[in-house]
Amino acid sequence: MGNWAGPSAADIAAAVREKRVTPREVVAEHLARIERYDGRIEAFRTVRARAALAEADEVGARADLAELPLAGVPVAVKDNLAVRGESHRDGSAATPDTPAAEDHVTVARLRAAGAVVVGLTNVPELCVFGTTEGPYGVSRNPWDTTRTAGGSSGGSAAAVAAGFVPIALGNDGMGSLRIPAANCGLVTLKPGFGVVPAGIGHGDWFGMSENGPLATTVEDLRLMLGVLAGADFPAAEPAAEEPARRTIAVALRNPLPVAGVGRPYASAVRQAAGALARAGHRVRRAEPPYPLTMGVSALKHWTAGTAVDAEGLDPARLARRTRVHAAIGRRFVGSVRTGTERERLRARLTPFLTEHDVLLTPALARRSPAAGPWHERGWLRNVLANSAYSPFTPPWNLTGWPAMSVPVGTLPSGAPAAVQLVGRPGTEAVLLDLAEELERSLPWRRTAPLGD
């Protein structure tokens, strides 16, 4: 056996297709790494060791092995999506511990492509907050275990950053892919509305929540996104003699007019802007016309989505912060469901993203909160902590437009910093191309050192 806990998903799949390694060998090495290190990261709620090895053998015996894009690749799944034979607890003691009869469509697509599900990852209760902790553990950033991995796809991001899996599945309703990816040094893309099947909770948070991939390379991100989206998703185009030159707006203003942006994240934006300018893109400072009511609108939609997802659950078994969040949101469900505020926001921001092809912002405003029992703390303290460090992600769930997080620069602790790229509907491939340019000019470390 070689060291197969570390290579990219694309490299693993190529080796399996060429029969240089078996799916069982690959999965076994990843399970051994999980067993060795996850006690201090707490990325997983449950690890499917025996089932994953059996499923790896099934992949290795498939007649179409040579055509599988994710042949033998271990993958982790966020614990709000159904995996056949496993319960999905959504981070809560109030949800039923009942095995799912069928895979969620995104999980089914990954398995059809040859991936092997090694476990379900931790989330905050009902995937509400930008930190990941609760009755099943406190997910920590593998680059700095004193800090949260972020949320709500925190366990999935931690699993990839720790090298437990090369790719993972998560979802994003107010930044739940981009926030943990930015904390953990990963690339991710929240696709625009309708690109990847949703089916998250009870109504996808009014259509704001999207499923998407977490990866350490843009190649892996593109590969997994293609599997999730289906055959119609555009693959990378061959390099042209004259690559497309984009107009990129660089914005540093906080969408919530209450605080600035920390120096490492502002520096990351300047580094990315410089790299893209050197590549020939037209880069200029320009601030989106965020409405003054952005924070209020985001809070209404955020709490209303939780109110819907909490329906039918025993309030006594929910954490207090979740109960308060849902109670506040119940008064907004009717108005949020009309979509009027979101339509007004799209109308306001469309001219800006017509004049500019792409928006470049910080992914976060400051480093993530300390890891700890945030689920035992008050609602206001949680909301203030979340809003202070992750104000740049919610606008693009409200619009339903694609947005991604890309690692750029570092924090004083040595943990990664990150930038956000945002585009118009249908520009996922454009964002991926720009992220690939950043990866070439400002390469990042793929996996956190865990003492090995």
C-alpha beads as a LAMMPS data file, in Angstrom:
LAMMPS data file: protein, C-alpha beads

452 atoms
451 bonds

1 atom types
1 bond types

-500.0 500.0 xlo xhi
-500.0 500.0 ylo yhi
-500.0 500.0 zlo zhi

Masses

1 110.0

Atoms # bond

1 1 1 0.000 0.000 0.000
2 1 1 1.166 3.509 -0.802
3 1 1 0.224 6.811 0.752
4 1 1 -3.214 7.425 -0.752
5 1 1 -4.454 9.728 2.017
6 1 1 -3.167 12.981 0.556
7 1 1 -3.425 12.926 -3.251
8 1 1 -6.194 14.870 -4.952
9 1 1 -9.494 13.271 -5.951
10 1 1 -8.502 13.520 -9.614
11 1 1 -5.211 11.694 -8.969
12 1 1 -6.878 8.997 -6.858
13 1 1 -9.555 8.355 -9.471
14 1 1 -6.944 8.122 -12.235
15 1 1 -4.903 5.621 -10.220
16 1 1 -7.986 3.486 -9.497
17 1 1 -9.106 3.523 -13.126
18 1 1 -5.618 2.453 -14.190
19 1 1 -5.605 -0.267 -11.475
20 1 1 -2.500 1.106 -9.770
21 1 1 -4.450 0.967 -6.509
22 1 1 -7.748 -0.561 -5.427
23 1 1 -10.683 1.381 -3.979
24 1 1 -10.361 -0.679 -0.776
25 1 1 -6.726 0.373 -0.318
26 1 1 -7.615 4.038 -0.828
27 1 1 -10.570 3.954 1.543
28 1 1 -8.677 1.966 4.184
29 1 1 -5.883 4.549 4.301
30 1 1 -8.359 7.396 4.708
31 1 1 -10.211 5.514 7.454
32 1 1 -6.911 4.980 9.268
33 1 1 -6.197 8.727 9.130
34 1 1 -9.677 9.485 10.461
35 1 1 -9.190 7.027 13.326
36 1 1 -5.815 8.554 14.160
37 1 1 -6.719 12.242 14.117
38 1 1 -10.455 12.915 14.229
39 1 1 -10.544 12.748 18.016
40 1 1 -9.086 16.234 18.077
41 1 1 -10.832 17.635 14.987
42 1 1 -14.338 16.129 15.434
43 1 1 -15.234 16.439 11.778
44 1 1 -17.493 13.371 11.726
45 1 1 -20.704 12.541 13.518
46 1 1 -20.474 8.980 12.251
47 1 1 -17.840 7.045 10.328
48 1 1 -19.046 4.205 8.098
49 1 1 -15.860 2.128 8.298
50 1 1 -17.261 -1.359 7.600
51 1 1 -19.872 -0.171 5.095
52 1 1 -17.363 2.026 3.271
53 1 1 -14.913 -0.849 2.803
54 1 1 -17.685 -3.082 1.474
55 1 1 -18.809 -0.347 -0.910
56 1 1 -15.214 0.193 -2.022
57 1 1 -15.058 -3.470 -3.015
58 1 1 -18.268 -3.007 -4.999
59 1 1 -16.744 -0.064 -6.865
60 1 1 -13.621 -2.090 -7.625
61 1 1 -15.760 -4.839 -9.154
62 1 1 -17.795 -2.519 -11.392
63 1 1 -17.619 -3.277 -15.096
64 1 1 -17.490 0.450 -15.867
65 1 1 -14.595 1.185 -13.484
66 1 1 -12.436 2.647 -16.258
67 1 1 -15.085 5.296 -17.011
68 1 1 -15.882 6.457 -13.472
69 1 1 -14.872 10.101 -12.861
70 1 1 -14.620 9.577 -9.079
71 1 1 -13.495 5.941 -9.087
72 1 1 -12.728 4.897 -5.509
73 1 1 -12.593 8.465 -4.166
74 1 1 -13.563 8.728 -0.470
75 1 1 -16.130 11.459 0.170
76 1 1 -17.744 12.890 3.301
77 1 1 -21.387 14.024 3.362
78 1 1 -22.886 16.807 5.456
79 1 1 -25.274 15.467 8.088
80 1 1 -28.385 17.138 6.677
81 1 1 -28.416 15.019 3.510
82 1 1 -29.707 11.462 3.289
83 1 1 -27.259 8.586 2.950
84 1 1 -28.973 5.246 2.457
85 1 1 -28.906 3.154 5.630
86 1 1 -27.764 6.035 7.866
87 1 1 -29.690 8.555 9.935
88 1 1 -29.133 12.236 9.272
89 1 1 -29.491 14.156 12.505
90 1 1 -28.987 17.715 11.253
91 1 1 -26.881 18.418 14.322
92 1 1 -29.837 18.000 16.671
93 1 1 -31.082 15.713 19.432
94 1 1 -34.612 16.633 18.322
95 1 1 -34.415 14.873 14.941
96 1 1 -35.292 11.178 14.522
97 1 1 -32.502 8.600 14.559
98 1 1 -34.045 6.767 11.609
99 1 1 -31.952 5.297 8.769
100 1 1 -32.668 6.827 5.370
101 1 1 -34.275 4.508 2.826
102 1 1 -32.662 6.254 -0.156
103 1 1 -29.721 8.460 -0.938
104 1 1 -30.243 12.162 -1.540
105 1 1 -29.930 12.789 -5.275
106 1 1 -26.512 14.441 -4.855
107 1 1 -25.214 11.473 -2.849
108 1 1 -26.618 9.110 -5.474
109 1 1 -24.781 11.025 -8.212
110 1 1 -21.492 10.817 -6.311
111 1 1 -21.911 7.090 -5.813
112 1 1 -22.851 6.558 -9.443
113 1 1 -19.577 8.315 -10.342
114 1 1 -17.613 5.832 -8.190
115 1 1 -17.226 7.766 -4.927
116 1 1 -17.372 5.969 -1.569
117 1 1 -19.126 7.665 1.375
118 1 1 -16.913 7.227 4.450
119 1 1 -19.067 9.176 6.890
120 1 1 -21.474 11.973 7.766
121 1 1 -20.010 15.201 9.093
122 1 1 -20.908 17.430 12.014
123 1 1 -23.121 20.499 11.630
124 1 1 -24.600 23.050 14.042
125 1 1 -28.201 22.331 14.980
126 1 1 -30.459 22.642 11.892
127 1 1 -27.429 24.090 10.083
128 1 1 -28.238 27.542 11.434
129 1 1 -24.925 29.051 12.526
130 1 1 -21.467 29.830 11.176
131 1 1 -19.776 27.707 13.846
132 1 1 -20.136 23.923 14.150
133 1 1 -20.830 22.406 17.550
134 1 1 -23.599 20.573 19.366
135 1 1 -24.425 17.207 20.926
136 1 1 -22.197 15.350 18.429
137 1 1 -19.008 17.343 18.876
138 1 1 -17.172 20.632 18.304
139 1 1 -15.618 20.756 14.817
140 1 1 -12.256 22.517 14.873
141 1 1 -10.174 24.108 12.147
142 1 1 -7.325 21.654 11.376
143 1 1 -4.998 24.617 10.712
144 1 1 -5.699 26.111 14.157
145 1 1 -7.595 23.813 16.494
146 1 1 -8.288 26.646 18.935
147 1 1 -10.707 28.043 16.316
148 1 1 -13.995 26.780 14.924
149 1 1 -14.003 25.180 11.497
150 1 1 -16.913 27.490 10.645
151 1 1 -20.382 26.449 9.656
152 1 1 -22.661 25.111 8.852
153 1 1 -20.661 22.735 6.614
154 1 1 -17.926 22.865 9.241
155 1 1 -17.436 19.134 9.647
156 1 1 -17.194 18.616 5.896
157 1 1 -14.620 21.409 5.529
158 1 1 -12.596 20.135 8.488
159 1 1 -12.597 16.619 7.027
160 1 1 -11.108 17.821 3.737
161 1 1 -8.585 20.193 5.315
162 1 1 -7.392 17.413 7.645
163 1 1 -6.873 14.997 4.737
164 1 1 -9.588 12.622 5.957
165 1 1 -11.169 12.814 2.484
166 1 1 -10.067 14.677 -0.666
167 1 1 -13.549 16.098 -1.317
168 1 1 -16.767 16.567 0.646
169 1 1 -20.383 17.502 0.084
170 1 1 -21.971 20.443 1.876
171 1 1 -24.548 23.146 1.308
172 1 1 -24.861 26.888 1.648
173 1 1 -27.882 28.914 2.781
174 1 1 -26.158 32.038 4.164
175 1 1 -22.527 31.150 3.524
176 1 1 -22.417 27.617 4.908
177 1 1 -19.943 26.380 2.275
178 1 1 -17.903 29.553 1.839
179 1 1 -17.436 30.340 5.549
180 1 1 -15.871 26.997 6.557
181 1 1 -13.930 26.795 3.289
182 1 1 -12.435 30.220 4.006
183 1 1 -11.509 29.146 7.550
184 1 1 -10.026 25.815 6.475
185 1 1 -8.110 26.824 3.342
186 1 1 -10.373 25.125 0.796
187 1 1 -11.966 26.059 -2.494
188 1 1 -15.729 25.863 -2.771
189 1 1 -18.476 27.168 -4.997
190 1 1 -22.053 27.897 -4.049
191 1 1 -23.697 27.356 -7.424
192 1 1 -26.436 29.592 -8.693
193 1 1 -30.069 28.601 -8.398
194 1 1 -30.960 25.384 -10.230
195 1 1 -27.438 24.261 -11.202
196 1 1 -27.222 21.446 -8.624
197 1 1 -30.302 19.703 -7.170
198 1 1 -31.150 21.155 -3.759
199 1 1 -33.782 19.355 -1.655
200 1 1 -32.360 20.652 1.631
201 1 1 -34.567 20.707 4.718
202 1 1 -38.131 21.910 4.165
203 1 1 -37.938 24.105 1.093
204 1 1 -34.231 24.951 0.703
205 1 1 -34.600 28.057 2.893
206 1 1 -36.990 29.573 0.334
207 1 1 -34.653 28.641 -2.515
208 1 1 -31.580 30.292 -0.978
209 1 1 -29.731 27.083 -0.055
210 1 1 -27.625 25.156 -2.574
211 1 1 -25.611 21.943 -2.419
212 1 1 -21.981 22.118 -3.476
213 1 1 -18.476 20.670 -3.223
214 1 1 -15.512 21.342 -0.933
215 1 1 -12.045 20.573 -2.279
216 1 1 -8.360 21.415 -2.034
217 1 1 -7.822 22.118 -5.754
218 1 1 -9.853 23.827 -8.423
219 1 1 -9.495 20.711 -10.580
220 1 1 -11.186 18.618 -7.883
221 1 1 -13.825 21.304 -7.339
222 1 1 -14.648 21.369 -11.037
223 1 1 -14.697 17.573 -11.206
224 1 1 -17.076 17.164 -8.261
225 1 1 -19.307 20.027 -9.345
226 1 1 -19.653 18.420 -12.764
227 1 1 -20.808 15.177 -11.142
228 1 1 -23.289 16.982 -8.885
229 1 1 -24.689 19.178 -11.645
230 1 1 -24.897 16.469 -14.302
231 1 1 -23.738 16.206 -17.867
232 1 1 -24.811 19.717 -18.856
233 1 1 -22.273 21.435 -16.614
234 1 1 -19.458 22.932 -18.751
235 1 1 -16.048 21.345 -18.416
236 1 1 -12.851 23.370 -18.439
237 1 1 -12.151 24.746 -21.892
238 1 1 -8.730 24.312 -23.527
239 1 1 -6.474 27.302 -22.947
240 1 1 -7.015 29.850 -25.703
241 1 1 -4.224 31.830 -27.348
242 1 1 -5.951 34.949 -26.052
243 1 1 -7.677 34.118 -22.740
244 1 1 -10.857 36.003 -21.935
245 1 1 -10.180 39.263 -20.118
246 1 1 -12.703 40.008 -17.406
247 1 1 -13.716 43.237 -15.723
248 1 1 -13.334 42.629 -12.000
249 1 1 -14.716 44.918 -9.316
250 1 1 -12.712 44.933 -6.083
251 1 1 -14.774 45.771 -2.988
252 1 1 -13.666 45.991 0.632
253 1 1 -16.672 47.675 2.242
254 1 1 -18.526 45.555 4.759
255 1 1 -22.138 44.945 3.595
256 1 1 -23.173 45.538 7.215
257 1 1 -22.230 49.162 8.003
258 1 1 -21.099 48.382 11.527
259 1 1 -17.452 47.335 11.226
260 1 1 -14.489 47.225 8.910
261 1 1 -12.419 44.367 7.522
262 1 1 -9.421 42.855 9.274
263 1 1 -6.000 43.487 7.784
264 1 1 -5.279 39.877 6.669
265 1 1 -8.528 39.681 4.677
266 1 1 -8.046 43.112 3.113
267 1 1 -4.499 42.062 2.232
268 1 1 -5.795 38.837 0.669
269 1 1 -8.087 40.848 -1.612
270 1 1 -5.214 43.100 -2.674
271 1 1 -3.020 40.064 -3.396
272 1 1 -5.754 38.453 -5.493
273 1 1 -6.496 41.715 -7.313
274 1 1 -2.818 42.140 -8.143
275 1 1 -2.529 38.596 -9.465
276 1 1 -5.603 38.983 -11.659
277 1 1 -4.398 42.348 -12.953
278 1 1 -1.037 40.811 -13.880
279 1 1 -2.944 38.115 -15.761
280 1 1 -4.453 40.838 -17.943
281 1 1 -7.876 41.346 -16.368
282 1 1 -9.332 44.827 -15.922
283 1 1 -9.328 45.254 -12.145
284 1 1 -10.759 48.343 -10.439
285 1 1 -12.177 49.414 -7.091
286 1 1 -15.971 49.528 -7.096
287 1 1 -18.386 48.932 -4.232
288 1 1 -21.730 47.150 -4.798
289 1 1 -24.759 49.283 -3.891
290 1 1 -25.753 47.199 -0.875
291 1 1 -28.948 48.607 0.658
292 1 1 -28.779 49.949 4.194
293 1 1 -31.370 47.311 5.122
294 1 1 -29.104 44.413 4.065
295 1 1 -28.527 43.213 7.624
296 1 1 -32.220 43.301 8.530
297 1 1 -33.196 41.477 5.345
298 1 1 -30.567 38.796 5.903
299 1 1 -31.714 38.287 9.498
300 1 1 -35.356 37.921 8.439
301 1 1 -34.562 35.297 5.815
302 1 1 -32.083 33.475 8.068
303 1 1 -34.498 33.166 10.973
304 1 1 -37.512 32.368 8.766
305 1 1 -35.669 29.450 7.172
306 1 1 -34.947 28.065 10.619
307 1 1 -38.580 28.514 11.669
308 1 1 -39.706 26.320 8.775
309 1 1 -37.079 23.642 9.430
310 1 1 -37.966 23.532 13.151
311 1 1 -41.644 22.795 12.507
312 1 1 -42.674 19.467 14.038
313 1 1 -39.592 19.141 16.252
314 1 1 -39.852 19.012 20.047
315 1 1 -38.776 22.495 21.237
316 1 1 -37.599 21.045 24.546
317 1 1 -34.939 19.063 22.663
318 1 1 -33.638 22.050 20.701
319 1 1 -30.832 24.257 21.973
320 1 1 -31.989 27.615 23.299
321 1 1 -30.253 29.570 20.528
322 1 1 -32.161 27.515 17.935
323 1 1 -35.504 27.960 19.690
324 1 1 -35.063 31.730 19.824
325 1 1 -33.917 31.881 16.203
326 1 1 -36.979 29.938 15.056
327 1 1 -39.361 31.935 17.256
328 1 1 -38.126 35.208 15.775
329 1 1 -38.325 33.797 12.276
330 1 1 -41.945 32.666 12.527
331 1 1 -43.167 36.251 12.261
332 1 1 -41.285 36.680 8.956
333 1 1 -42.145 33.434 7.143
334 1 1 -45.103 34.889 5.250
335 1 1 -43.316 37.969 3.937
336 1 1 -40.108 36.092 3.134
337 1 1 -42.023 33.454 1.178
338 1 1 -43.269 36.090 -1.296
339 1 1 -39.703 36.685 -2.496
340 1 1 -40.306 40.425 -2.823
341 1 1 -37.244 41.542 -0.865
342 1 1 -34.978 39.200 -2.786
343 1 1 -36.334 40.433 -6.099
344 1 1 -35.690 44.043 -5.063
345 1 1 -32.130 43.156 -4.111
346 1 1 -31.520 41.441 -7.459
347 1 1 -32.865 44.482 -9.276
348 1 1 -30.563 46.753 -7.258
349 1 1 -27.406 44.669 -7.788
350 1 1 -27.947 43.534 -11.398
351 1 1 -26.609 46.738 -13.016
352 1 1 -23.414 46.444 -10.960
353 1 1 -22.781 42.859 -12.101
354 1 1 -23.687 43.831 -15.642
355 1 1 -21.035 46.530 -15.691
356 1 1 -18.513 44.176 -14.008
357 1 1 -18.104 40.522 -14.912
358 1 1 -17.025 39.444 -11.433
359 1 1 -16.946 40.877 -7.919
360 1 1 -13.918 40.237 -5.689
361 1 1 -14.406 40.694 -1.911
362 1 1 -12.949 39.316 1.308
363 1 1 -14.436 35.927 2.108
364 1 1 -14.593 36.875 5.800
365 1 1 -14.189 40.103 7.735
366 1 1 -12.046 38.629 10.515
367 1 1 -10.791 35.313 11.870
368 1 1 -13.331 32.792 13.081
369 1 1 -14.520 32.595 16.706
370 1 1 -12.777 30.343 19.183
371 1 1 -13.947 26.731 19.100
372 1 1 -16.225 25.913 21.998
373 1 1 -19.768 25.184 23.151
374 1 1 -21.499 27.973 21.229
375 1 1 -24.704 25.894 21.299
376 1 1 -24.834 26.492 25.065
377 1 1 -24.500 30.268 24.711
378 1 1 -27.196 32.872 24.172
379 1 1 -28.850 33.646 20.862
380 1 1 -27.681 37.267 20.643
381 1 1 -24.089 36.332 21.397
382 1 1 -24.164 33.768 18.581
383 1 1 -25.753 36.160 16.080
384 1 1 -23.302 38.957 16.854
385 1 1 -20.300 36.632 16.573
386 1 1 -21.537 35.231 13.260
387 1 1 -22.394 38.622 11.774
388 1 1 -19.083 40.166 12.837
389 1 1 -16.914 37.644 11.022
390 1 1 -18.986 36.532 8.029
391 1 1 -20.968 39.468 6.562
392 1 1 -19.853 39.031 2.935
393 1 1 -21.636 35.763 2.117
394 1 1 -25.412 36.295 2.732
395 1 1 -26.126 38.788 -0.101
396 1 1 -25.438 36.142 -2.708
397 1 1 -27.819 33.610 -1.179
398 1 1 -30.485 36.306 -1.229
399 1 1 -29.846 36.948 -4.933
400 1 1 -29.328 33.261 -5.778
401 1 1 -26.142 34.028 -7.759
402 1 1 -22.977 31.913 -7.825
403 1 1 -20.204 32.730 -5.358
404 1 1 -17.046 30.947 -4.321
405 1 1 -14.287 31.080 -1.720
406 1 1 -10.624 30.776 -2.721
407 1 1 -7.647 30.560 -0.320
408 1 1 -5.343 33.588 -0.575
409 1 1 -2.813 34.673 2.052
410 1 1 -2.544 33.715 5.702
411 1 1 -3.561 34.926 9.146
412 1 1 -0.985 35.736 11.847
413 1 1 -1.651 32.262 13.304
414 1 1 -0.578 30.657 10.022
415 1 1 -4.140 29.567 9.193
416 1 1 -5.379 30.451 5.702
417 1 1 -7.138 33.642 4.672
418 1 1 -9.459 33.757 1.655
419 1 1 -11.292 35.859 -0.913
420 1 1 -14.763 35.592 -2.423
421 1 1 -15.586 35.689 -6.139
422 1 1 -19.178 36.466 -7.203
423 1 1 -20.727 36.347 -10.661
424 1 1 -23.980 36.714 -12.535
425 1 1 -26.309 33.727 -13.013
426 1 1 -24.718 31.110 -15.236
427 1 1 -21.093 32.192 -14.651
428 1 1 -19.911 29.276 -12.524
429 1 1 -17.351 28.331 -15.185
430 1 1 -16.014 31.907 -15.278
431 1 1 -15.496 31.888 -11.504
432 1 1 -13.733 28.533 -11.678
433 1 1 -11.414 29.803 -14.408
434 1 1 -10.459 32.840 -12.306
435 1 1 -9.945 30.639 -9.249
436 1 1 -7.645 28.458 -11.326
437 1 1 -5.608 31.528 -12.283
438 1 1 -5.288 32.437 -8.602
439 1 1 -4.259 28.870 -7.780
440 1 1 -1.454 29.053 -10.354
441 1 1 -0.159 32.484 -9.323
442 1 1 -0.779 32.276 -5.553
443 1 1 -0.616 28.547 -4.741
444 1 1 -1.839 27.389 -1.348
445 1 1 -1.011 24.462 0.925
446 1 1 -3.633 21.793 0.371
447 1 1 -3.773 19.962 3.710
448 1 1 -3.193 21.025 7.299
449 1 1 -0.209 19.364 9.024
450 1 1 -1.555 17.251 11.875
451 1 1 1.770 16.230 13.312
452 1 1 2.781 13.925 10.502

Bonds

1 1 1 2
2 1 2 3
3 1 3 4
4 1 4 5
5 1 5 6
6 1 6 7
7 1 7 8
8 1 8 9
9 1 9 10
10 1 10 11
11 1 11 12
12 1 12 13
13 1 13 14
14 1 14 15
15 1 15 16
16 1 16 17
17 1 17 18
18 1 18 19
19 1 19 20
20 1 20 21
21 1 21 22
22 1 22 23
23 1 23 24
24 1 24 25
25 1 25 26
26 1 26 27
27 1 27 28
28 1 28 29
29 1 29 30
30 1 30 31
31 1 31 32
32 1 32 33
33 1 33 34
34 1 34 35
35 1 35 36
36 1 36 37
37 1 37 38
38 1 38 39
39 1 39 40
40 1 40 41
41 1 41 42
42 1 42 43
43 1 43 44
44 1 44 45
45 1 45 46
46 1 46 47
47 1 47 48
48 1 48 49
49 1 49 50
50 1 50 51
51 1 51 52
52 1 52 53
53 1 53 54
54 1 54 55
55 1 55 56
56 1 56 57
57 1 57 58
58 1 58 59
59 1 59 60
60 1 60 61
61 1 61 62
62 1 62 63
63 1 63 64
64 1 64 65
65 1 65 66
66 1 66 67
67 1 67 68
68 1 68 69
69 1 69 70
70 1 70 71
71 1 71 72
72 1 72 73
73 1 73 74
74 1 74 75
75 1 75 76
76 1 76 77
77 1 77 78
78 1 78 79
79 1 79 80
80 1 80 81
81 1 81 82
82 1 82 83
83 1 83 84
84 1 84 85
85 1 85 86
86 1 86 87
87 1 87 88
88 1 88 89
89 1 89 90
90 1 90 91
91 1 91 92
92 1 92 93
93 1 93 94
94 1 94 95
95 1 95 96
96 1 96 97
97 1 97 98
98 1 98 99
99 1 99 100
100 1 100 101
101 1 101 102
102 1 102 103
103 1 103 104
104 1 104 105
105 1 105 106
106 1 106 107
107 1 107 108
108 1 108 109
109 1 109 110
110 1 110 111
111 1 111 112
112 1 112 113
113 1 113 114
114 1 114 115
115 1 115 116
116 1 116 117
117 1 117 118
118 1 118 119
119 1 119 120
120 1 120 121
121 1 121 122
122 1 122 123
123 1 123 124
124 1 124 125
125 1 125 126
126 1 126 127
127 1 127 128
128 1 128 129
129 1 129 130
130 1 130 131
131 1 131 132
132 1 132 133
133 1 133 134
134 1 134 135
135 1 135 136
136 1 136 137
137 1 137 138
138 1 138 139
139 1 139 140
140 1 140 141
141 1 141 142
142 1 142 143
143 1 143 144
144 1 144 145
145 1 145 146
146 1 146 147
147 1 147 148
148 1 148 149
149 1 149 150
150 1 150 151
151 1 151 152
152 1 152 153
153 1 153 154
154 1 154 155
155 1 155 156
156 1 156 157
157 1 157 158
158 1 158 159
159 1 159 160
160 1 160 161
161 1 161 162
162 1 162 163
163 1 163 164
164 1 164 165
165 1 165 166
166 1 166 167
167 1 167 168
168 1 168 169
169 1 169 170
170 1 170 171
171 1 171 172
172 1 172 173
173 1 173 174
174 1 174 175
175 1 175 176
176 1 176 177
177 1 177 178
178 1 178 179
179 1 179 180
180 1 180 181
181 1 181 182
182 1 182 183
183 1 183 184
184 1 184 185
185 1 185 186
186 1 186 187
187 1 187 188
188 1 188 189
189 1 189 190
190 1 190 191
191 1 191 192
192 1 192 193
193 1 193 194
194 1 194 195
195 1 195 196
196 1 196 197
197 1 197 198
198 1 198 199
199 1 199 200
200 1 200 201
201 1 201 202
202 1 202 203
203 1 203 204
204 1 204 205
205 1 205 206
206 1 206 207
207 1 207 208
208 1 208 209
209 1 209 210
210 1 210 211
211 1 211 212
212 1 212 213
213 1 213 214
214 1 214 215
215 1 215 216
216 1 216 217
217 1 217 218
218 1 218 219
219 1 219 220
220 1 220 221
221 1 221 222
222 1 222 223
223 1 223 224
224 1 224 225
225 1 225 226
226 1 226 227
227 1 227 228
228 1 228 229
229 1 229 230
230 1 230 231
231 1 231 232
232 1 232 233
233 1 233 234
234 1 234 235
235 1 235 236
236 1 236 237
237 1 237 238
238 1 238 239
239 1 239 240
240 1 240 241
241 1 241 242
242 1 242 243
243 1 243 244
244 1 244 245
245 1 245 246
246 1 246 247
247 1 247 248
248 1 248 249
249 1 249 250
250 1 250 251
251 1 251 252
252 1 252 253
253 1 253 254
254 1 254 255
255 1 255 256
256 1 256 257
257 1 257 258
258 1 258 259
259 1 259 260
260 1 260 261
261 1 261 262
262 1 262 263
263 1 263 264
264 1 264 265
265 1 265 266
266 1 266 267
267 1 267 268
268 1 268 269
269 1 269 270
270 1 270 271
271 1 271 272
272 1 272 273
273 1 273 274
274 1 274 275
275 1 275 276
276 1 276 277
277 1 277 278
278 1 278 279
279 1 279 280
280 1 280 281
281 1 281 282
282 1 282 283
283 1 283 284
284 1 284 285
285 1 285 286
286 1 286 287
287 1 287 288
288 1 288 289
289 1 289 290
290 1 290 291
291 1 291 292
292 1 292 293
293 1 293 294
294 1 294 295
295 1 295 296
296 1 296 297
297 1 297 298
298 1 298 299
299 1 299 300
300 1 300 301
301 1 301 302
302 1 302 303
303 1 303 304
304 1 304 305
305 1 305 306
306 1 306 307
307 1 307 308
308 1 308 309
309 1 309 310
310 1 310 311
311 1 311 312
312 1 312 313
313 1 313 314
314 1 314 315
315 1 315 316
316 1 316 317
317 1 317 318
318 1 318 319
319 1 319 320
320 1 320 321
321 1 321 322
322 1 322 323
323 1 323 324
324 1 324 325
325 1 325 326
326 1 326 327
327 1 327 328
328 1 328 329
329 1 329 330
330 1 330 331
331 1 331 332
332 1 332 333
333 1 333 334
334 1 334 335
335 1 335 336
336 1 336 337
337 1 337 338
338 1 338 339
339 1 339 340
340 1 340 341
341 1 341 342
342 1 342 343
343 1 343 344
344 1 344 345
345 1 345 346
346 1 346 347
347 1 347 348
348 1 348 349
349 1 349 350
350 1 350 351
351 1 351 352
352 1 352 353
353 1 353 354
354 1 354 355
355 1 355 356
356 1 356 357
357 1 357 358
358 1 358 359
359 1 359 360
360 1 360 361
361 1 361 362
362 1 362 363
363 1 363 364
364 1 364 365
365 1 365 366
366 1 366 367
367 1 367 368
368 1 368 369
369 1 369 370
370 1 370 371
371 1 371 372
372 1 372 373
373 1 373 374
374 1 374 375
375 1 375 376
376 1 376 377
377 1 377 378
378 1 378 379
379 1 379 380
380 1 380 381
381 1 381 382
382 1 382 383
383 1 383 384
384 1 384 385
385 1 385 386
386 1 386 387
387 1 387 388
388 1 388 389
389 1 389 390
390 1 390 391
391 1 391 392
392 1 392 393
393 1 393 394
394 1 394 395
395 1 395 396
396 1 396 397
397 1 397 398
398 1 398 399
399 1 399 400
400 1 400 401
401 1 401 402
402 1 402 403
403 1 403 404
404 1 404 405
405 1 405 406
406 1 406 407
407 1 407 408
408 1 408 409
409 1 409 410
410 1 410 411
411 1 411 412
412 1 412 413
413 1 413 414
414 1 414 415
415 1 415 416
416 1 416 417
417 1 417 418
418 1 418 419
419 1 419 420
420 1 420 421
421 1 421 422
422 1 422 423
423 1 423 424
424 1 424 425
425 1 425 426
426 1 426 427
427 1 427 428
428 1 428 429
429 1 429 430
430 1 430 431
431 1 431 432
432 1 432 433
433 1 433 434
434 1 434 435
435 1 435 436
436 1 436 437
437 1 437 438
438 1 438 439
439 1 439 440
440 1 440 441
441 1 441 442
442 1 442 443
443 1 443 444
444 1 444 445
445 1 445 446
446 1 446 447
447 1 447 448
448 1 448 449
449 1 449 450
450 1 450 451
451 1 451 452
